[in-house]
Amino acid sequence: MIYRHPLLRSIALATALVGLLGAQTGREIAERADSRPAPADMRSDMTMTLTSRTGSSRTLTVHSARKGEDLMILWFLAPADDRGVAFLTIKRPSGDDEMRMWLPSFRRMRRISTSKRGDSFMGSDLSFEDLTSRSLEDYSYTLLGEEAVEGDAVWILEVVPKPKLRSSYSRIVSKVRQSDLIAIHEAFYDRSGELLKERTTEVAPFGPYLLPVRMLMKNIQKNHTTELTFSNIEVDTGIDESLFHERNLRRLP
């Protein structure tokens, strides 16, 4: 249930916090974070800035549409050499997710196989795996402790992918803000157990939702960063599910 009236939202938040204070396990915290109100659908524009170890940077602009957690489509609008590239992901109940990319320069539709989902997405510090949503059952959770980050109390949660997921990460350590259940910092470890990437997230309120407005992913091993900023965010506009089809990858919005 989503509480739209300000007073009702305040009461709901207070009630939720009472429950959160009693959380004893990492799984319980993950379940509560997963149950945060989320839009039925969303559109947004995104600026993706890639910065190398030498300080040189490259900026891409993207338009995205999402329906729930299972359907997402991205169209690249700029720069000119990337204009028209598009990406579609469809989460299947079976766990056999579908990922496809349209590459207009080659007039080719590329299917992203499971073995390639740890690869870089468009030269960024995001992998194809980072663009997918996963169910709670894909991971195990351990509460490592609590600390304060810039005055905010956070839970430190270790998230370990289960073998069936065939993840490129051995574990993820998340700092989950206790006040709103946002993972404000995440550390990703490679299969050798070495720190690979760190991600920080900033959110802002949109009606009853808290949505990302800025994300920074840093590849520690390559000293390379990708900054994502989101604008023109629209939620709950009634996006039709038929949009999320391979044929629409070839059509810019």
C-alpha positions as CSV (number, residue, x, y, z in Angstrom):
1,M,0.0,0.0,0.0
2,I,1.2,3.5,-0.8
3,Y,0.3,6.3,1.6
4,R,-0.2,9.5,-0.4
5,H,-1.6,11.8,2.2
6,P,1.3,13.5,4.1
7,L,-0.1,12.6,7.6
8,L,-0.7,9.0,6.6
9,R,2.8,8.8,5.2
10,S,4.3,10.1,8.4
11,I,2.4,7.6,10.5
12,A,3.5,4.8,8.1
13,L,7.1,5.9,8.3
14,A,7.1,6.0,12.1
15,T,5.5,2.5,12.2
16,A,8.1,1.1,9.7
17,L,11.0,2.6,11.8
18,V,9.8,0.8,14.9
19,G,9.9,-2.4,13.0
20,L,13.3,-1.7,11.5
21,L,14.8,-1.0,14.9
22,G,14.1,-4.6,15.8
23,A,15.6,-6.1,12.7
24,Q,18.1,-8.8,13.7
25,T,19.2,-10.4,10.5
26,G,20.6,-9.3,7.1
27,R,17.7,-11.1,5.4
28,E,15.2,-9.1,7.4
29,I,16.8,-5.8,6.4
30,A,17.0,-6.9,2.8
31,E,13.3,-7.8,2.8
32,R,12.3,-4.5,4.2
33,A,14.5,-2.6,1.7
34,D,12.9,-4.7,-1.1
35,S,9.4,-3.7,0.0
36,R,10.0,0.0,-0.3
37,P,7.3,1.8,-2.4
38,A,8.4,1.8,-6.1
39,P,6.9,3.2,-9.2
40,A,4.8,1.0,-11.5
41,D,6.7,2.5,-14.4
42,M,9.2,5.3,-15.0
43,R,10.8,7.4,-17.8
44,S,13.9,9.5,-17.4
45,D,16.8,11.0,-19.2
46,M,20.3,10.1,-18.1
47,T,23.8,11.6,-18.6
48,M,26.6,9.1,-18.4
49,T,30.1,10.6,-17.9
50,L,33.1,8.3,-18.2
51,T,36.4,9.5,-16.8
52,S,39.7,7.7,-17.3
53,R,42.7,7.4,-15.0
54,T,44.3,10.3,-17.0
55,G,41.3,12.6,-16.4
56,S,40.0,12.5,-20.0
57,S,36.2,12.2,-20.1
58,R,33.4,11.2,-22.5
59,T,29.7,11.9,-22.1
60,L,26.7,10.0,-23.4
61,T,23.0,10.9,-23.2
62,V,20.4,8.2,-22.8
63,H,16.6,8.0,-22.6
64,S,15.2,5.2,-20.6
65,A,11.9,3.5,-19.8
66,R,11.2,0.9,-17.1
67,K,8.1,-1.0,-16.1
68,G,8.3,-2.6,-12.6
69,E,11.6,-4.4,-12.0
70,D,11.3,-6.7,-14.9
71,L,11.4,-4.6,-18.0
72,M,13.8,-1.9,-19.1
73,I,14.8,-0.3,-22.4
74,L,17.5,2.3,-23.1
75,W,18.1,4.4,-26.2
76,F,21.4,6.3,-26.7
77,L,20.9,9.7,-28.2
78,A,24.4,11.2,-28.2
79,P,27.3,11.4,-29.1
80,A,26.7,11.0,-32.8
81,D,28.8,7.8,-33.1
82,D,26.6,6.1,-30.4
83,R,23.2,7.5,-31.5
84,G,20.7,4.8,-32.1
85,V,22.4,2.1,-29.9
86,A,19.7,0.6,-27.8
87,F,19.5,-2.0,-25.0
88,L,16.6,-4.2,-23.8
89,T,16.4,-6.4,-20.7
90,I,13.5,-8.6,-19.8
91,K,13.5,-10.5,-16.5
92,R,12.0,-14.0,-16.8
93,P,10.3,-15.9,-13.9
94,S,12.6,-18.8,-14.8
95,G,15.7,-16.7,-14.1
96,D,16.8,-17.0,-17.7
97,D,16.8,-13.2,-18.3
98,E,16.9,-11.8,-21.9
99,M,19.3,-9.1,-22.9
100,R,19.6,-7.6,-26.4
101,M,21.5,-4.7,-27.9
102,W,20.8,-3.0,-31.2
103,L,24.0,-1.8,-32.9
104,P,22.9,0.4,-35.8
105,S,26.4,0.8,-37.2
106,F,26.5,-2.9,-37.9
107,R,22.7,-3.3,-38.5
108,R,23.0,-6.1,-36.0
109,M,21.0,-7.3,-33.0
110,R,23.3,-8.7,-30.3
111,R,22.1,-11.1,-27.7
112,I,24.0,-10.9,-24.4
113,S,24.8,-14.4,-23.2
114,T,25.1,-15.3,-19.5
115,S,28.9,-15.7,-19.9
116,K,29.2,-12.1,-21.1
117,R,27.1,-10.4,-18.4
118,G,30.2,-9.4,-16.4
119,D,31.5,-7.4,-19.5
120,S,31.5,-3.6,-19.5
121,F,28.4,-1.9,-20.8
122,M,29.2,0.7,-23.4
123,G,32.8,1.1,-22.1
124,S,31.5,2.2,-18.7
125,D,32.2,0.9,-15.2
126,L,28.8,-0.7,-15.2
127,S,28.5,-4.3,-16.3
128,F,25.5,-5.9,-18.0
129,E,24.9,-7.6,-14.7
130,D,24.7,-4.3,-12.9
131,L,21.7,-3.3,-15.2
132,T,19.6,-6.3,-14.1
133,S,17.3,-6.5,-11.1
134,R,17.5,-9.7,-9.0
135,S,15.1,-11.4,-6.6
136,L,15.9,-11.8,-2.9
137,E,16.3,-15.5,-3.4
138,D,19.3,-15.0,-5.6
139,Y,21.5,-14.0,-2.7
140,S,22.3,-14.7,1.0
141,Y,22.6,-11.9,3.5
142,T,24.7,-11.3,6.6
143,L,24.5,-8.3,8.9
144,L,28.1,-7.3,9.6
145,G,27.4,-4.4,12.0
146,E,26.4,-0.8,12.1
147,E,28.2,2.6,11.8
148,A,27.5,6.2,11.0
149,V,28.1,7.8,7.5
150,E,28.0,11.6,7.4
151,G,25.8,11.5,10.5
152,D,23.4,8.8,9.2
153,A,23.2,5.5,10.9
154,V,23.7,2.6,8.4
155,W,23.6,-1.2,8.5
156,I,26.6,-2.9,6.9
157,L,25.2,-5.8,4.9
158,E,27.1,-8.5,3.2
159,V,25.3,-9.8,0.1
160,V,26.6,-13.0,-1.5
161,P,25.3,-14.3,-4.9
162,K,24.2,-17.9,-4.8
163,P,26.1,-20.2,-7.2
164,K,23.1,-20.6,-9.6
165,L,23.3,-16.8,-10.4
166,R,26.8,-17.2,-11.9
167,S,27.6,-13.7,-10.9
168,S,30.9,-11.9,-11.7
169,Y,31.0,-10.8,-8.0
170,S,32.0,-13.0,-5.1
171,R,30.2,-10.6,-2.7
172,I,28.8,-7.1,-2.3
173,V,29.1,-5.1,1.0
174,S,26.3,-2.5,1.2
175,K,25.8,0.4,3.6
176,V,22.1,0.6,4.0
177,R,20.8,3.9,5.6
178,Q,18.5,3.0,8.4
179,S,16.2,6.0,8.0
180,D,15.0,5.2,4.5
181,L,16.6,1.8,3.6
182,I,18.7,3.2,0.7
183,A,22.0,1.5,-0.1
184,I,24.1,4.7,-0.2
185,H,27.4,2.9,-0.7
186,E,28.2,-0.5,-2.2
187,A,31.6,-2.3,-2.6
188,F,31.8,-5.0,-5.2
189,Y,34.4,-7.8,-4.9
190,D,35.6,-9.9,-7.9
191,R,35.7,-13.6,-7.9
192,S,39.2,-13.6,-6.4
193,G,37.9,-11.7,-3.4
194,E,39.6,-8.4,-4.3
195,L,37.8,-5.1,-4.2
196,L,36.8,-4.3,-7.8
197,K,34.3,-1.4,-7.7
198,E,32.5,1.0,-5.4
199,R,29.2,2.7,-6.0
200,T,27.6,5.6,-4.2
201,T,24.0,6.7,-4.7
202,E,22.1,9.9,-4.0
203,V,18.3,9.9,-4.0
204,A,15.5,12.5,-4.0
205,P,11.8,12.2,-3.3
206,F,9.3,11.9,-6.1
207,G,5.8,11.7,-4.5
208,P,5.9,8.6,-2.3
209,Y,9.1,7.3,-3.9
210,L,12.8,7.8,-3.2
211,L,14.6,7.6,-6.6
212,P,18.2,7.9,-7.7
213,V,19.2,11.2,-9.1
214,R,23.0,10.6,-9.1
215,M,25.2,7.5,-9.0
216,L,28.9,7.2,-9.1
217,M,30.6,3.9,-10.0
218,K,34.4,3.7,-9.5
219,N,36.5,0.9,-10.8
220,I,39.2,0.6,-8.1
221,Q,41.4,-1.7,-10.1
222,K,41.4,0.5,-13.3
223,N,41.0,3.9,-11.6
224,H,38.1,4.7,-13.9
225,T,34.8,6.2,-13.0
226,T,31.3,6.5,-14.4
227,E,28.9,9.1,-13.2
228,L,25.2,8.9,-13.9
229,T,22.8,11.8,-13.4
230,F,19.1,11.5,-13.9
231,S,16.6,14.2,-15.1
232,N,13.1,14.6,-16.5
233,I,11.9,11.8,-14.3
234,E,8.3,10.8,-14.8
235,V,6.6,8.0,-12.8
236,D,3.4,6.1,-13.0
237,T,2.4,7.3,-16.5
238,G,1.0,4.0,-17.7
239,I,3.7,2.8,-20.0
240,D,2.4,-0.1,-22.1
241,E,4.2,-3.4,-21.8
242,S,4.3,-3.7,-25.6
243,L,7.1,-1.0,-25.6
244,F,9.6,-3.5,-24.3
245,H,10.0,-5.5,-27.5
246,E,13.0,-6.1,-29.7
247,R,11.4,-4.2,-32.6
248,N,11.4,-1.0,-30.6
249,L,15.1,-1.0,-30.2
250,R,15.4,0.3,-33.7
251,R,13.2,3.3,-33.1
252,L,14.5,6.3,-31.2
253,P,11.9,7.8,-28.8
